């Protein structure tokens, strides 16, 4: 059975929060939990309910599966789609060509 690594999940939450420029207080308030509880989740010291982690993912505009498990063989397509969507439409063809070249190098 799959075991959630709370420390790694917390690191992913922290990195996503920092990338968005959000404070712990801002996220905690939007999720409607205490700042202390949120900090414990980020440090992997405290597990959280499905409701809380789902709301954290929504506030951070993150894929829930990737936030909980990280990117793996089962959800890499979602992560790649999110990355492609960040690229301006006019540059996506070039981006896909670059990805294809990288894939060839990794074979």
DSSP file (Angstrom, degrees, kcal/mol; ACC not computed):
  #  RESIDUE AA STRUCTURE BP1 BP2  ACC     N-H-->O    O-->H-N    N-H-->O    O-->H-N    TCO  KAPPA ALPHA  PHI   PSI    X-CA   Y-CA   Z-CA
    1    1 A X              0   0    0      0, 0.0     2,-0.2     0, 0.0     0, 0.0   0.000 360.0 360.0 360.0 146.9    0.0    0.0    0.0
    2    2 A X        -     0   0    0      1,-0.0     2,-0.5     2,-0.0     0, 0.0  -0.510 360.0-156.3 -73.7 133.3    1.2    3.5   -0.7
    3    3 A X        -     0   0    0     -2,-0.2     2,-0.4     2,-0.0    -1,-0.0  -0.950  16.3-127.9-111.6 127.2    2.5    5.5    2.2
    4    4 A X        -     0   0    0     -2,-0.5     2,-1.1     1,-0.1     3,-0.1  -0.596  12.0-141.5 -76.6 128.4    2.4    9.3    2.1
    5    5 A X     >  -     0   0    0     -2,-0.4     4,-2.5    63,-0.3     5,-0.2  -0.788  16.7-170.5 -89.3  98.7    5.8   10.9    2.9
    6    6 A X  H  > S+     0   0    0     -2,-1.1     4,-2.5     1,-0.2    38,-0.2   0.818  81.8  55.1 -64.3 -32.6    4.6   13.9    4.8
    7    7 A X  H  > S+     0   0    0     37,-0.2     4,-1.9     2,-0.2    -1,-0.2   0.943 111.8  42.8 -66.4 -46.7    8.0   15.6    4.9
    8    8 A X  H  > S+     0   0    0      2,-0.2     4,-2.1     1,-0.2    -2,-0.2   0.900 114.0  51.5 -66.4 -40.2    8.3   15.4    1.1
    9    9 A X  H  X S+     0   0    0     -4,-2.5     4,-2.3     1,-0.2    -1,-0.2   0.924 109.1  51.5 -60.9 -43.6    4.7   16.6    0.7
   10   10 A X  H  X S+     0   0    0     -4,-2.5     4,-2.7     1,-0.2    -1,-0.2   0.877 107.3  52.6 -60.8 -38.8    5.5   19.5    3.0
   11   11 A X  H  X S+     0   0    0     -4,-1.9     4,-2.8     2,-0.2    -1,-0.2   0.904 109.1  49.6 -63.4 -41.3    8.5   20.4    0.9
   12   12 A X  H  X S+     0   0    0     -4,-2.1     4,-2.3     2,-0.2    -2,-0.2   0.898 111.6  48.6 -65.6 -39.0    6.4   20.5   -2.2
   13   13 A X  H  X S+     0   0    0     -4,-2.3     4,-2.7     2,-0.2    -2,-0.2   0.939 112.6  48.7 -63.5 -46.6    3.8   22.7   -0.5
   14   14 A X  H  X S+     0   0    0     -4,-2.7     4,-2.8    28,-0.2     5,-0.2   0.935 112.2  47.8 -58.4 -48.9    6.5   25.0    0.8
   15   15 A X  H  X S+     0   0    0     -4,-2.8     4,-2.3     1,-0.2    -1,-0.2   0.903 113.9  46.6 -62.2 -42.0    8.1   25.3   -2.7
   16   16 A X  H  X S+     0   0    0     -4,-2.3     4,-1.5     2,-0.2    -1,-0.2   0.913 113.0  49.5 -66.4 -42.6    4.8   26.0   -4.4
   17   17 A X  H  X>S+     0   0    0     -4,-2.7     5,-2.2     1,-0.2     4,-0.6   0.928 112.9  46.8 -61.5 -45.9    3.8   28.5   -1.8
   18   18 A X  H ><5S+     0   0    0     -4,-2.8     3,-1.0     1,-0.2    -1,-0.2   0.897 107.9  56.2 -64.1 -40.6    7.1   30.4   -2.1
   19   19 A X  H 3<5S+     0   0    0     -4,-2.3    -1,-0.2     1,-0.3    -2,-0.2   0.831 109.8  46.4 -60.9 -31.7    7.0   30.3   -5.9
   20   20 A X  H 3<5S-     0   0    0     -4,-1.5    -1,-0.3    -3,-0.2    -2,-0.2   0.565 113.1-121.1 -86.2  -9.2    3.6   32.1   -5.7
   21   21 A X  T <<5 +     0   0    0     -3,-1.0     2,-0.3    -4,-0.6    -3,-0.2   0.730  61.3 148.7  76.8  21.9    4.9   34.6   -3.1
   22   22 A X      < -     0   0    0     -5,-2.2    -1,-0.3    -6,-0.2     2,-0.2  -0.627  41.8-133.2 -89.9 147.2    2.4   33.6   -0.5
   23   23 A X     >  -     0   0    0     -2,-0.3     4,-2.0     1,-0.1     5,-0.2  -0.544  25.0-113.5 -87.9 162.6    3.0   33.7    3.2
   24   24 A X  H  > S+     0   0    0      1,-0.2     4,-3.0     2,-0.2     5,-0.2   0.910 119.2  54.6 -59.8 -40.6    2.0   30.8    5.5
   25   25 A X  H  > S+     0   0    0      1,-0.2     4,-2.6     2,-0.2    -1,-0.2   0.903 105.7  51.2 -61.4 -42.7   -0.6   33.1    7.1
   26   26 A X  H  > S+     0   0    0      2,-0.2     4,-2.0     1,-0.2    -1,-0.2   0.937 114.6  42.2 -61.8 -47.0   -2.2   33.9    3.7
   27   27 A X  H  X S+     0   0    0     -4,-2.0     4,-2.4     2,-0.2     5,-0.2   0.941 114.0  51.4 -66.0 -46.5   -2.5   30.2    2.8
   28   28 A X  H  X>S+     0   0    0     -4,-3.0     5,-2.4     1,-0.2     4,-1.1   0.907 110.4  49.5 -57.3 -43.5   -3.7   29.2    6.2
   29   29 A X  H  <5S+     0   0    0     -4,-2.6     3,-0.2    -5,-0.2    -1,-0.2   0.914 112.0  47.3 -63.1 -42.9   -6.3   31.9    6.2
   30   30 A X  H  <5S+     0   0    0     -4,-2.0    -1,-0.2     1,-0.2    -2,-0.2   0.844 115.5  45.3 -67.7 -32.3   -7.6   30.8    2.8
   31   31 A X  H  <5S-     0   0    0     -4,-2.4    -1,-0.2    -5,-0.2    -2,-0.2   0.619 111.9-124.9 -83.9 -13.2   -7.7   27.2    3.8
   32   32 A X  T  <5 +     0   0    0     -4,-1.1     2,-0.3     1,-0.3    -3,-0.2   0.910  69.8 115.7  66.3  46.7   -9.3   28.1    7.2
   33   33 A X  S   <S-     0   0    0     -5,-2.4    -1,-0.3    -6,-0.1    -2,-0.1  -0.885  72.0 -85.6-131.0 167.8   -6.7   26.5    9.4
   34   34 A X     >  -     0   0    0     -2,-0.3     4,-2.3     1,-0.1     5,-0.2  -0.379  29.9-124.0 -72.5 152.0   -4.3   28.0   11.9
   35   35 A X  H  > S+     0   0    0      1,-0.2     4,-2.6     2,-0.2     5,-0.2   0.877 112.9  54.4 -62.2 -38.3   -0.9   29.3   10.8
   36   36 A X  H  > S+     0   0    0      2,-0.2     4,-2.1     1,-0.2    -1,-0.2   0.926 108.6  48.1 -61.8 -45.0    0.8   26.9   13.3
   37   37 A X  H  > S+     0   0    0      2,-0.2     4,-2.0     1,-0.2    -2,-0.2   0.918 111.4  50.3 -61.4 -43.9   -1.1   23.9   11.9
   38   38 A X  H  X S+     0   0    0     -4,-2.3     4,-2.5     1,-0.2    -2,-0.2   0.919 109.0  51.6 -61.8 -43.3   -0.1   25.0    8.3
   39   39 A X  H  X S+     0   0    0     -4,-2.6     4,-1.9     1,-0.2    -1,-0.2   0.885 108.3  51.9 -59.9 -39.2    3.5   25.3    9.4
   40   40 A X  H  <>S+     0   0    0     -4,-2.1     5,-2.5     2,-0.2     6,-1.1   0.869 108.6  51.0 -65.4 -36.6    3.5   21.8   10.8
   41   41 A X  H ><5S+     0   0    0     -4,-2.0     3,-1.2     4,-0.2    -2,-0.2   0.933 109.5  50.3 -64.9 -45.7    2.1   20.5    7.6
   42   42 A X  H 3<5S+     0   0    0     -4,-2.5   -28,-0.2     1,-0.3    -2,-0.2   0.854 112.2  47.1 -61.4 -35.2    4.8   22.2    5.6
   43   43 A X  T 3<5S-     0   0    0     -4,-1.9    -1,-0.3    -5,-0.2    -2,-0.2   0.491 113.5-118.6 -85.3  -2.6    7.5   20.7    7.9
   44   44 A X  T < 5S+     0   0    0     -3,-1.2   -37,-0.2    -4,-0.4    -3,-0.2   0.698  81.6 120.2  74.4  19.1    5.9   17.3    7.7
   45   45 A X  S   <S+     0   0    0     -5,-2.5     2,-0.4    -6,-0.2    -4,-0.2   0.599  70.8  38.1 -88.8 -13.6    5.2   17.2   11.4
   46   46 A X  S    S-     0   0    0     -6,-1.1    -2,-0.2   -40,-0.1    -1,-0.2  -0.996  72.5-136.2-144.4 132.0    1.5   16.9   11.1
   47   47 A X        -     0   0    0     -2,-0.4     2,-0.3    -3,-0.1    -6,-0.1  -0.452  25.9-150.5 -77.8 160.1   -0.8   14.9    8.8
   48   48 A X        -     0   0    0     -2,-0.1    -1,-0.0    -7,-0.1     2,-0.0  -0.899  16.7 -98.3-132.2 163.2   -3.8   16.7    7.5
   49   49 A X     >  -     0   0    0     -2,-0.3     4,-2.5     1,-0.1     5,-0.2  -0.249  35.0-109.4 -74.0 164.7   -7.3   15.7    6.4
   50   50 A X  H  > S+     0   0    0      1,-0.2     4,-2.3     2,-0.2     5,-0.2   0.882 120.5  55.3 -60.5 -39.1   -8.3   15.2    2.8
   51   51 A X  H  > S+     0   0    0      2,-0.2     4,-2.2     1,-0.2    -1,-0.2   0.926 109.6  46.0 -59.6 -45.8  -10.4   18.4    3.0
   52   52 A X  H  > S+     0   0    0      2,-0.2     4,-2.6     1,-0.2    -2,-0.2   0.942 114.0  45.6 -66.7 -48.3   -7.3   20.5    4.2
   53   53 A X  H  X S+     0   0    0     -4,-2.5     4,-2.3     1,-0.2    -1,-0.2   0.865 112.6  52.2 -66.2 -34.0   -4.9   19.1    1.6
   54   54 A X  H  X S+     0   0    0     -4,-2.3     4,-2.0    -5,-0.2    -1,-0.2   0.917 111.6  46.4 -64.5 -42.8   -7.5   19.5   -1.2
   55   55 A X  H  X S+     0   0    0     -4,-2.2     4,-2.6     2,-0.2    -2,-0.2   0.873 110.2  53.2 -68.3 -36.6   -8.0   23.2   -0.2
   56   56 A X  H  X S+     0   0    0     -4,-2.6     4,-2.6     2,-0.2    -2,-0.2   0.942 109.2  49.6 -61.5 -45.9   -4.2   23.8    0.0
   57   57 A X  H  <>S+     0   0    0     -4,-2.3     5,-2.9     1,-0.2     4,-0.4   0.899 111.6  49.0 -59.6 -41.0   -3.9   22.4   -3.5
   58   58 A X  H ><5S+     0   0    0     -4,-2.0     3,-1.0     3,-0.2    -1,-0.2   0.933 112.2  47.2 -65.2 -45.5   -6.7   24.7   -4.7
   59   59 A X  H 3<5S+     0   0    0     -4,-2.6    -2,-0.2     1,-0.3    -1,-0.2   0.894 116.5  44.3 -62.7 -39.8   -5.2   27.8   -3.0
   60   60 A X  T 3<5S-     0   0    0     -4,-2.6    -1,-0.3    -5,-0.2    -2,-0.2   0.434 108.2-126.1 -85.6   1.6   -1.7   27.0   -4.4
   61   61 A X  T < 5 +     0   0    0     -3,-1.0     2,-0.3    -4,-0.4    -3,-0.2   0.915  62.8 143.9  54.1  45.9   -3.2   26.2   -7.9
   62   62 A X      < -     0   0    0     -5,-2.9     2,-0.4    -6,-0.1    -1,-0.2  -0.824  61.4-103.6-117.4 152.9   -1.5   22.8   -7.7
   63   63 A X     >  -     0   0    0     -2,-0.3     4,-2.4     1,-0.2     5,-0.2  -0.638  30.1-140.6 -71.7 125.5   -2.4   19.4   -8.9
   64   64 A X  H  > S+     0   0    0     -2,-0.4     4,-2.5     1,-0.2     5,-0.2   0.908  98.9  50.1 -57.9 -46.3   -3.5   17.5   -5.8
   65   65 A X  H  >>S+     0   0    0      1,-0.2     4,-3.2     2,-0.2     5,-0.6   0.926 112.8  45.7 -61.0 -46.1   -1.8   14.2   -6.8
   66   66 A X  H  >5S+     0   0    0      1,-0.2     4,-1.5     3,-0.2    -1,-0.2   0.860 112.3  52.5 -65.7 -34.9    1.5   15.9   -7.6
   67   67 A X  H  <5S+     0   0    0     -4,-2.4    -2,-0.2     2,-0.2    -1,-0.2   0.908 118.0  36.2 -67.0 -41.3    1.3   17.8   -4.4
   68   68 A X  H  <5S+     0   0    0     -4,-2.5   -63,-0.3    -5,-0.2    -2,-0.2   0.934 136.9  16.5 -78.1 -47.8    0.8   14.7   -2.3
   69   69 A X  H  <5S-     0   0    0     -4,-3.2    -3,-0.2     1,-0.3    -2,-0.2   0.618  97.2-130.0-103.6 -14.6    3.0   12.2   -4.2
   70   70 A X     << -     0   0    0     -4,-1.5     2,-0.5    -5,-0.6    -1,-0.3  -0.363  54.3 -39.7  83.9-177.5    5.2   14.3   -6.3
   71   71 A X  S    S+     0   0    0     -2,-0.1     2,-0.2    -4,-0.1     5,-0.0  -0.738  76.8 152.5 -86.8 126.0    5.6   13.6  -10.0
   72   72 A X    >>  -     0   0    0     -2,-0.5     4,-1.2     0, 0.0     3,-1.0  -0.758  61.5 -74.8-139.5-173.4    5.8   10.0  -10.8
   73   73 A X  T 34 S+     0   0    0      1,-0.2     4,-0.2    -2,-0.2    -2,-0.0   0.707 125.6  52.9 -62.1 -20.0    5.0    7.6  -13.6
   74   74 A X  T 34 S+     0   0    0      1,-0.1    -1,-0.2     2,-0.1     4,-0.1   0.703 121.5  24.1 -91.1 -21.0    1.2    7.9  -13.0
   75   75 A X  T X> S+     0   0    0     -3,-1.0     4,-1.8     2,-0.1     3,-0.5   0.277  83.6 107.6-129.5  12.3    0.8   11.6  -13.0
   76   76 A X  H 3X S+     0   0    0     -4,-1.2     4,-2.8     1,-0.2     5,-0.2   0.847  77.5  61.1 -60.6 -33.4    3.7   12.9  -15.1
   77   77 A X  H 3> S+     0   0    0      1,-0.2     4,-2.2     2,-0.2    -1,-0.2   0.883 104.1  48.6 -62.8 -37.7    1.3   13.8  -18.0
   78   78 A X  H <> S+     0   0    0     -3,-0.5     4,-2.1     2,-0.2    -1,-0.2   0.926 112.1  48.8 -66.4 -44.4   -0.6   16.2  -15.7
   79   79 A X  H  X S+     0   0    0     -4,-1.8     4,-1.9     1,-0.2    -2,-0.2   0.912 112.1  48.6 -62.1 -42.8    2.7   17.8  -14.6
   80   80 A X  H  X S+     0   0    0     -4,-2.8     4,-2.8     1,-0.2    -1,-0.2   0.892 109.0  53.1 -65.3 -39.4    3.9   18.2  -18.2
   81   81 A X  H  X S+     0   0    0     -4,-2.2     4,-2.2     1,-0.2    -1,-0.2   0.907 108.2  50.8 -61.5 -41.4    0.5   19.6  -19.3
   82   82 A X  H  X S+     0   0    0     -4,-2.1     4,-0.6     2,-0.2    -1,-0.2   0.884 111.3  48.4 -63.8 -38.0    0.8   22.3  -16.6
   83   83 A X  H >X S+     0   0    0     -4,-1.9     3,-1.2     1,-0.2     4,-0.6   0.938 110.8  49.8 -67.1 -46.7    4.3   23.1  -17.7
   84   84 A X  H >< S+     0   0    0     -4,-2.8     3,-1.3     1,-0.3    -2,-0.2   0.888 105.1  58.6 -59.2 -39.3    3.3   23.4  -21.4
   85   85 A X  H 3< S+     0   0    0     -4,-2.2    -1,-0.3     1,-0.3    -2,-0.2   0.702  98.4  60.2 -66.3 -18.4    0.4   25.7  -20.4
   86   86 A X  H << S+     0   0    0     -3,-1.2     2,-0.4    -4,-0.6    -1,-0.3   0.718  88.5  87.7 -77.9 -21.3    2.9   28.1  -18.9
   87   87 A X  S << S-     0   0    0     -3,-1.3     5,-0.1    -4,-0.6     0, 0.0  -0.630  92.8-106.5 -82.4 131.9    4.6   28.6  -22.2
   88   88 A X    >>  -     0   0    0     -2,-0.4     3,-2.2     1,-0.1     4,-0.6  -0.277  29.7-117.7 -55.8 141.3    3.1   31.3  -24.5
   89   89 A X  G >4 S+     0   0    0      1,-0.3     3,-1.1     2,-0.2     4,-0.5   0.840 112.6  59.1 -51.4 -39.5    1.1   29.8  -27.3
   90   90 A X  G 34 S+     0   0    0      1,-0.3    -1,-0.3     2,-0.1     4,-0.2   0.704 111.6  41.1 -66.0 -18.4    3.4   31.3  -29.9
   91   91 A X  G <> S+     0   0    0     -3,-2.2     4,-2.0     1,-0.1    -1,-0.3   0.378  86.5  94.9-110.2   2.8    6.4   29.5  -28.4
   92   92 A X  H <X S+     0   0    0     -3,-1.1     4,-2.8    -4,-0.6     5,-0.2   0.872  80.5  55.9 -67.0 -37.7    4.8   26.1  -27.7
   93   93 A X  H  > S+     0   0    0     -4,-0.5     4,-2.1     1,-0.2    -1,-0.2   0.943 110.6  45.4 -60.3 -46.0    6.0   24.4  -30.9
   94   94 A X  H  > S+     0   0    0      1,-0.2     4,-2.2     2,-0.2    -1,-0.2   0.894 111.9  52.9 -62.5 -40.1    9.6   25.3  -30.1
   95   95 A X  H  X S+     0   0    0     -4,-2.0     4,-2.4     1,-0.2    -2,-0.2   0.913 108.3  49.5 -62.0 -43.6    9.1   24.1  -26.6
   96   96 A X  H  X S+     0   0    0     -4,-2.8     4,-2.5     1,-0.2    -1,-0.2   0.896 109.4  52.4 -63.9 -40.1    7.8   20.7  -27.7
   97   97 A X  H  X S+     0   0    0     -4,-2.1     4,-2.1    -5,-0.2    -1,-0.2   0.913 109.7  49.3 -60.9 -42.1   10.7   20.4  -30.1
   98   98 A X  H  X S+     0   0    0     -4,-2.2     4,-2.3     2,-0.2    -2,-0.2   0.909 110.8  49.7 -63.4 -42.4   13.1   21.1  -27.2
   99   99 A X  H  X S+     0   0    0     -4,-2.4     4,-2.6     1,-0.2    -2,-0.2   0.895 108.9  52.6 -63.1 -40.4   11.3   18.5  -25.0
  100  100 A X  H  X S+     0   0    0     -4,-2.5     4,-2.0     2,-0.2    -1,-0.2   0.912 109.1  49.4 -62.7 -42.4   11.5   15.9  -27.8
  101  101 A X  H  X S+     0   0    0     -4,-2.1     4,-1.9     1,-0.2    -2,-0.2   0.904 111.1  49.7 -62.7 -41.6   15.3   16.5  -28.1
  102  102 A X  H  X S+     0   0    0     -4,-2.3     4,-1.7     1,-0.2    -2,-0.2   0.903 108.4  53.1 -64.0 -41.1   15.6   16.1  -24.3
  103  103 A X  H  X S+     0   0    0     -4,-2.6     4,-0.6     1,-0.2    -1,-0.2   0.897 107.5  51.6 -61.6 -40.0   13.6   12.9  -24.4
  104  104 A X  H >< S+     0   0    0     -4,-2.0     3,-0.8     1,-0.2    -1,-0.2   0.896 109.0  51.0 -63.1 -40.0   16.0   11.5  -27.1
  105  105 A X  H 3< S+     0   0    0     -4,-1.9    -1,-0.2     1,-0.2    -2,-0.2   0.814 108.0  53.0 -66.6 -30.4   19.0   12.4  -24.9
  106  106 A X  H 3<        0   0    0     -4,-1.7    -1,-0.2     1,-0.2    -2,-0.2   0.543 360.0 360.0 -84.8  -7.0   17.5   10.6  -21.9
  107  107 A X    <<        0   0    0     -3,-0.8    -1,-0.2    -4,-0.6    -2,-0.1   0.509 360.0 360.0 -66.0 360.0   16.9    7.3  -23.8
